Amino acid sequence: MGKIIAVTNQKGGVGKTTTCINLAASLSATKRRVLLIDIDPQGNATMGSGVEKHQVIRSTCNVLLGENTISECLIRPVNADYDLLPSNSDLTAAEVTLVEMQQRESRLRNALDEVRDSYDYILVDCPPSLNMLTLNALVAAHSVMIPMQCEYYALEGLSALLNTVEKIKSTVNPGLQVEGLLRTMFDPRNNLANDVSGQLLVHFPNKVYRTIIPRNVRLAEAPSHGMPVIKYDRASRGALAYLALAGELLRRDESTPYASTVN
């Protein structure tokens, strides 16, 4: 049964989509079967995977509204070795409709029952806010990966997100865990970044990934070419960092398997 990881942070611009695309590609490079779900109306994970979001006919929107099954909506991007459930701005309207539907927070979890056994990892790229779409991702997930920049407001935002995770865990998804905290866009020359990084290691010693994602030009360029960075420049620091993250994730799961009976 595939492990479902919601990649989220209520703060925008911290590398959620970059992490989803490149971790999906890196896990695929290790021969794992991976599904990337774009549940953000901006559709950045869709575009970054090389799929034109405005030309998508069936998307996450159709799945959440019960109009199509997930398998009917999947795309295999040309420049990526993972499956993609694409997204576009239709999701904005879908969110309004979802509020009035039964089991509105469990639509994604229920839909995933069809394909969960076909994948080793299912990554969900969430919007940068706590809305009905993000809630669907958190209810469906086994765990939450939190990308974050090491900057002034990071710890305050992290505290709010962890409180949200605890609330969801105590109500609709008791098995939800924090997968890990990922330091992104890291510049070791920045004293503040090093200070915040140190605080994270003190307060969350068992949750912070050893892998650090650096600021990297190739990593920033890859989405404009519609491909993961390991396809764009496999030797770049960004590509090597995400391959290292995939390895770290796999080693953690081998040593402490997740409870597949959570959902």
N, C-alpha and C positions, 0 to 999 in steps of 0.2 A: 504494500500500500504506500502510495507516494506521500512524502512529507510535505506539508503545505506551510510555506513561510510567507507571512505578510511583511513586506518591506515598507516601513512607514515612519514618518516623522511629521508632526503637525506644523513644523517650520518648513517652508519651501526653500529650494536652492541648496540642499545639503547633499545631493548625490543619490537620491532614491532611484531614479530611473537609470542613471549610469550604473548603479550597483546591480539593479535587476537584469539589465541587458548583458552586462559583462560577467556577472556571476553565472547566469544561465548559460552563456557561451562557454565559460570555463568548466562548468560541471559537465556540459556536453562533450567537451574535449577529453574528459576522463571516462567517456563511454557511458555516462549516466543518461537516462531518459528524462528530459526536462520539458516542462510546459511553463511558459511565461504568460501570465494573465495581466492585461492592461485594464485596470478598473478606474483610470483617471480620464475624465472627459477631454483633457488636453491632448491625449493620444501620443505622448512623447515616446513611450516605449514602443509603440507601433511604428512611428516614423524612424526611430533610432534602429529598429530592426530591418529597415529597408522596405516597409510597407506604406504605401500612400494612404493615409487615413481617410481622405475624402473619397476614395474609391472603394472603401470597404462596404460590402453589401450586408453581411451579417456580422454582428459584433457582440461584445459583452452586454450591450443594451438588450439585444434580443434574448440572450440567455437569462438575464435577471427578470425580464418581463414574461418569461415562459413561452416565448414565441418560437424558439429553436433550442435544440439540445447543444451542449458544448461541442460535441463531435461534428455537428453540422456547421459550426462557425470557425473551426480551427484553420489556421494558415501555416504553411511551412515556408518561412522567409528564404529567399534565394541565398542570402549571404550569412545565414545562421543555421546552426545544426540543432535547433530546438523548435518546438511547436509554439505557436502564438495564438492567443485569443485576443484579437485586436479591439481597439476602442477609438471612438471619435466623439464629437460634440453631442451626438444623440444621447449620450449618457446623462447629460444635464437635465434633459426633459424626463428621462427615465427615473431619475432620482425623485422627482416630484410625484410621479405615478406610484413609485414604490411605497411611499409614505401611507398610501391608502390600501395597500395590498396585505393579505394575510401572510403571516410568517415573513414579513418584509426584511427582517435582519438575517434570515437564514436562507435566502434565495440562492446565494452562491454555494453555500455548503451543500444544499440539497442537489443542486445541479452537478456538482463535482463527483457525486456518487457514481455517475456513469463512467468516468474516465480515470478515477483515482488510481486504480490498480495498473494502469498503463504507463505510469511514470514513477521515477524514483524521487524527483523533486518537482514541486509546483510552486513557483514564485509569483507573488501578487504585487504589482506596482500600484500603490495607493495614492489618492489625491493628497495634497498638503493641507488637509483639514480633517476634522472629525465630523464626518457626515454619514449619511445612510450607506454610501458606497464603501467608505472605510470600515464602517461597522460590519458590513457584509464580509469584508476580507478578514476582519479580526474574529468573527464568529466561525468562519470556515477554517481558520488557521490552527496548526499545532503550536506555532511559535511566531514571535515577532523579531525581526531584525531591524535595528534602528541605526541608520547612517546619520552621522552628525559631524559638523565642523567644530573644531576646538576653538570656540570664540566666546565672547562675553555672555551672550544670552543662552548659550547651549545648555548649561546645567539647569537653568530655570525651566526651559522648554522640555527637557528630559524628565524632570520631576512631574510635570503635568501629564506627559504621555504615559509614564509608568503608573500614575494614578488611574488613568483611563483603562489601561490594561488590567489593573486589579479589579476595577468595577465590572468589566466584561467577564473576567474570570469568576467573579463571585455571583454572577447572574446567569449568563447565557452560554458561556464556554469555560467550564471549570478546568479543562486541561490546558488552557492557554499558558504558554511560558515565554519568557524573554529569551530569544535565541542568542542574541549578543549585541553589543554596541560596537559600531564600526566607525573608526576615525577616518574621515574623508577630506580631500583637498588639503592635505596636511603639508605645512611648510615648516621644517625643523628650525629654520632661521628666525621664526617668529616666537618671541618670548612668551606671549600670551597663549599661543597654541600649545607650547610645551607645558605651561602652567596648568591649563585646563585638562590636558592629557594626563598630567600627573594626578589631578584631582579625581578623574574618572577611574584611574587605576587604584586609588585609595578607597573610593566609595563602592566600586563595583569590580573587585579584583578577579572574580570568576566569570564575569560577563563581557569584559572588553577583549575583543579579538587582538591577538598579537600582531596580525597583519594590519598595516597602515596604508591607506590609499593616498598616494602623493598627488600634489598638483602636477599635472602632466599635459603638455600640449597635444600629444597624440590622442590622449584620452578625451580631450575636449573636441578634437577635430573629428573623431570617428563617427559621431551621430550625423554630422552633415553629409557623410558618405553612405549613411544607412547601413552601417555594419558594426558589430562589436569590435573592440580595439584589438583583440587577438587575431581578427581577420585583416584589420587595417595595418597594424604594425605589431606583430607578435613579440618583437624584441624590445618594445618600449617599456618604460618603467610602469606605466599604467597597466599594460597587459600582464606583466610579470606579477604585479601586486594582486590582480584579481585571480590569477591562477593560484597564487599562494593562499588567497582567501578560500578558494574552492577546496584546496587541500586541507586547510585547517578545519573547515566545516565537515569534511568527510572523516577526518581523524576523530573529531569530537563525537560524531554520530556512531562511529565504530566502537568507541570506548563507552559511550552512554546512549544506547539506542532509545529513540523516543517511543512513547506509548502509542502504538498504532490503533488502539481502541478508543482514543480520546473522542473522536467524532463518530 
